[in-house]
Amino acid sequence: MMSQNQLSTLILDDDDDHARLLELSLTRLSDYQFTIFKCSNIEQATQLIDTQEFDLIFVDYRLTGETGESFVNDVRQKGLDVPIICITAVGDHYAAADVTRAGAQRFMLKSDIQSPLLKTMIQESLESVEQSRNQMAPQLQAKELIERLTPREKQVLELIVEGLLSKQIALKLGCAEGTIKLHRSRMLDKTGSQTTGELVRIAMLARGHLTNEV
């Protein structure tokens, strides 16, 4: 991924004239440097996002035979949090609501792409995704720590989260209490936890049941 001022950008628009106009408008923005990829249909765009990492995506809402909403849905289902700006030639409030629900950050008219609004939309979209990433960072970090555990350790951790003691867990899993204590020790080490309470907090944070606030 490029820096915030250097943006790998995908333009999905089946109207070549509009795509060229958007490309020209982007190159005129002195605050950013764009590496631009253009495609005219969802199939091409999907192939690109599967092989190329993008910092920004522009999607035409009304594509031949389909809508940009379906592509936005595909991007989000792939787990990609790239900023998406949906564009259209008509002022359609229902379309704006649809693509926003699908996961687009902003919606704008093609008639505005040569105006200062284009820069504003880009800035707001980048800031929106950055804010979301910052909010999700603690949970993602917690998930990465939990993924260090073996399947058996995760099973033991689930029972610890439920409030069971080592003796109770051993009885439930049919093993020695010492084995459970060994699992607990290894989990503390792998997650960098100092106490069982901290280990439980990481597990809960990974599930999204806690925030990182004190």
N, C-alpha and C positions, 0 to 999 in steps of 0.2 A: 504494500500500500504506500502511495506517495505521501508527501507532507501535505498540510492543509492548503498550501499555496500552489502545489503541483497536483493536479487532479486527473486521474485516469477516468475518462467520462464515456459513457455509452449513450447513444441517441437511438431510440427505437421509434421510427416514424416512416410510414409507407408513402408519404408525400416528399419526394426528393427535394423539391424547392423549399419546403418548410425546414427540412433537415439541414440544408445548406445555409439557410438564413440563420438558424439557431447556431450552427457552427461558427458562422461569421460573427454573430453577436457575442459569442463566448470569447473568441480570439481578441475582441476589442476590450475585454475587461482586464485592465492592467494589474489588478490585485492577484490574479490567478494565471497559472500556465496550464493549459489543457492538452492532454493527449486524448484525441477523440476517435472513437470507434462508432461507425454508423451501420445500422441494419434496418431492413424494411419489414420484417415479420418476426413473430414470436419465436419460431423455430430457430432462426439465426441468432436471435438475442439469447435464447436459452443455451445454445452451444457456446456462445461467448462467455456467459457468466459461469459456465462449468469449467472453463479453461483459463479465464482471465479475471484478475481481481480489480474491481472498480471502486472508485471513491465517490462517484456520483452517477446517477442514471436519470435520463429524461425519457419519458414514455408518452407517446401520443395516445390519448384516450380512445379515439375512434380509428381503429385499424381495419383494413379490409376483412370483413367476415368475422371479426372478433373485437374485443375491447382490451385496452391496456390494463384494465382491472385484473384480468386473468393472469397477465404476466406479473403484475405486482404480487398477486397471491402466490405464484410460483416462487418468486424470489424469497418471500418471507417463509414459505414452507421449507425452503432449503436452509433456513436459519441464517440468511445473510442480512446484516443490518445496514447495508449501504443506503445512503440518502437517496430518495426517489422523488422527483418532481414530475407530476403528470401535467401534460399540456393538451389543450384542445382549441379548436377553431371557433367554438361556440360557448356562450356562457351557460353552462348546464349545472345548476346547483345539485341536482340529483347525482350527476356524474362525480362532482366534487366529493359528495358524501360517500359514494361507493368506493372511490379510490383511497379515500382517507381511512375508511374502515378496513380496506384491504392492506393498508400499511404504508401508503405514500405519505411523505412529510408535508408536501405542498402541492397546490393545484393552481395553474395559471393559464391565461389565454395566450394563444399564439400571437395575437396582436400586441402583447406586452413584452415580447422577447427582445425588442429593440429599445426598451425603456429601462430606466434605473431599477424597475421592479425585478428584473432578472437577477441582478447582483444581490438584491435583498432576499429573494427567494433562495438563492444558493447559500448565502450566509445563514439564514434561518434554518435551512435544512441540515447543514453541517453542524450547527450548534445543537439542534434538536437531537441528532443521533449521538453526538459527543456526550450530551447530558445523560442520555439513556445508557450509554456505555459505562459512564462513571457510576450510575446508580446500580448497574448490574455487576460491576466489577467484583464486589465482595462475594456475591453469590457464585460467580464463575470461579473465583479463586477457591472457595470452599468446595465446589464440585471437583476441581482438579485435585485437591487434597484427598477427598473421599475416594477418587478413582485410583489412588495409590494402594488402596487396601485390597486384599484378596477377597474372593467371594465369601469365604468363611468368616473373615474379619468383618465384612459388611453385615453378615447375618448376626454376628455377636453384637455389633454396634446398634443394630435395629432393636435388639432386646435391651441394651443399655439405655437407649433413648426411651423405651417404654417404662424404664424405672426398675428393671430387675437387677438384683444383686448377682455377683459372680456365682454364688452357690446355686441360686435359682436358675441362672442361665445354664450352668453345667448340668443340672438335673433335666432341664428342658431339652438340651441338645444331646444328652447321654454321654457326657465326657467328664473328665476330672476337673475340679474347681481350679486346680493349678494351671490347667490348659487354658481356661478362660482368662485367668490373670495374665498368662503369657500373651494371649491375643491382645488384651487390653494394653499391656506394656508396649507391644509392637505398634499398635494403633496410635498411641501417644507419640511415639518416636516418629512414625511416618507423617503425621499431621503437624508435628511441631507443637503439640499441646502439652501444657504443663500439668493439667489436672483433667479428671474425667469430665468435670463440668464444662471445661473449655472444649473438650472433644465433642460433647453433646451439642454445644452451641454451634460448632462447625457443621455438624450433621443437620441441624435445624436450618442453618443459614443456607446450606446447599439445597434444601427443599424449598427455599423461598418463604419459610415460616417466620424468619427473623430479618430485621434490617441490621446494618452494621453499626447502628447508633448505640451509644452507651446509655 
